[in-house]
């Protein structure tokens, strides 16, 4: 049985880990979301989140976005390559409803799967 957890080893935790991804990323974007990725040596996909106050003023709005991104990653983790992913929220993300956001995330995960197969 496949475990669909989101444990500590599946998270980017330190600034050094984030900086590694920002140096030479593969990029998949929509108008509201950017997901950067870079191959890691851990052998597992890992996720880091950045949701700025600039785009979502209220904490519960930022938390909703982060919760949905984590859930999407958790359900897709076994299809994803061993890359470090950084989710970046852009302007207008607060206007997306949950279904649209999850659908957009699925498309971006699939794009990263294709990019990983190419490289």
C-alpha positions as CSV (number, residue, x, y, z in Angstrom):
1,X,0.0,0.0,0.0
2,X,1.3,3.5,-0.9
3,X,1.7,5.9,2.0
4,X,0.3,9.3,1.1
5,X,1.8,11.3,4.0
6,X,3.5,14.6,4.0
7,X,6.3,14.0,6.5
8,X,9.2,16.2,7.5
9,X,11.6,14.6,5.0
10,X,9.3,15.8,2.2
11,X,9.6,19.5,3.1
12,X,12.2,22.1,2.3
13,X,13.0,23.6,5.7
14,X,16.2,25.7,5.6
15,X,17.1,28.8,3.6
16,X,20.0,26.8,2.0
17,X,17.6,24.3,0.6
18,X,15.4,27.1,-0.9
19,X,18.5,28.9,-2.3
20,X,19.6,25.7,-4.0
21,X,16.3,25.6,-6.0
22,X,16.4,29.4,-6.8
23,X,19.9,29.1,-8.4
24,X,19.1,27.1,-11.5
25,X,15.4,26.2,-11.5
26,X,13.1,24.5,-14.0
27,X,10.0,26.6,-14.2
28,X,6.3,25.9,-14.7
29,X,4.0,28.9,-14.4
30,X,0.4,30.1,-14.6
31,X,-0.7,33.7,-14.1
32,X,-1.2,33.1,-10.4
33,X,1.4,30.4,-9.6
34,X,5.0,29.6,-10.3
35,X,6.6,26.3,-9.3
36,X,10.3,26.1,-9.5
37,X,12.1,22.7,-9.4
38,X,15.7,21.4,-9.2
39,X,17.0,17.9,-9.1
40,X,18.0,16.7,-5.6
41,X,20.1,14.0,-4.2
42,X,17.7,12.8,-1.5
43,X,15.7,10.5,-3.9
44,X,12.3,12.0,-2.9
45,X,10.3,15.0,-4.1
46,X,10.3,17.8,-1.5
47,X,8.1,20.9,-1.3
48,X,8.7,24.4,-0.1
49,X,6.1,27.1,0.0
50,X,6.2,30.9,-0.3
51,X,3.0,32.8,0.0
52,X,3.8,36.5,0.5
53,X,1.7,39.0,2.5
54,X,1.9,41.3,-0.5
55,X,-0.5,39.1,-2.4
56,X,-2.7,37.8,0.5
57,X,-3.1,40.1,3.4
58,X,-5.0,37.9,5.8
59,X,-3.3,34.9,7.4
60,X,-6.3,32.6,6.9
61,X,-6.2,33.3,3.1
62,X,-2.4,32.4,3.0
63,X,-3.1,29.3,5.1
64,X,-5.9,28.1,2.7
65,X,-3.5,28.4,-0.2
66,X,-0.7,26.5,1.6
67,X,-3.1,23.8,2.8
68,X,-4.3,23.2,-0.8
69,X,-0.8,23.1,-2.2
70,X,0.3,20.6,0.4
71,X,-2.7,18.4,-0.3
72,X,-2.1,18.5,-4.0
73,X,1.6,17.7,-3.5
74,X,0.7,14.9,-1.1
75,X,-1.6,13.2,-3.6
76,X,0.9,13.6,-6.5
77,X,4.2,12.8,-4.7
78,X,4.5,9.3,-6.1
79,X,4.3,10.5,-9.7
80,X,6.8,13.4,-9.2
81,X,10.5,13.0,-9.9
82,X,13.1,13.4,-7.1
83,X,13.2,17.2,-7.3
84,X,13.0,20.0,-4.8
85,X,9.9,22.1,-5.6
86,X,9.3,25.7,-4.5
87,X,5.7,27.0,-4.8
88,X,5.5,30.8,-5.3
89,X,2.1,32.5,-5.1
90,X,1.7,35.6,-7.4
91,X,-0.9,38.3,-7.6
92,X,-4.5,37.2,-8.1
93,X,-4.1,33.9,-6.3
94,X,-6.7,34.9,-3.7
95,X,-9.4,35.1,-6.4
96,X,-9.1,31.4,-7.3
97,X,-11.6,29.0,-5.8
98,X,-10.3,25.7,-4.4
99,X,-11.3,23.6,-7.4
100,X,-9.6,25.9,-9.9
101,X,-6.5,26.1,-7.7
102,X,-6.2,22.3,-7.5
103,X,-6.8,21.9,-11.2
104,X,-4.1,24.5,-12.0
105,X,-1.7,22.7,-9.6
106,X,-2.3,19.4,-11.2
107,X,-1.4,20.9,-14.6
108,X,1.8,22.4,-13.3
109,X,2.8,19.0,-11.6
110,X,2.3,17.3,-14.9
111,X,4.4,19.9,-16.7
112,X,7.2,19.3,-14.2
113,X,6.9,15.5,-14.8
114,X,7.4,16.1,-18.6
115,X,10.3,18.5,-18.0
116,X,12.0,16.0,-15.8
117,X,11.7,13.3,-18.4
118,X,13.3,15.6,-21.0
119,X,16.3,16.5,-19.0
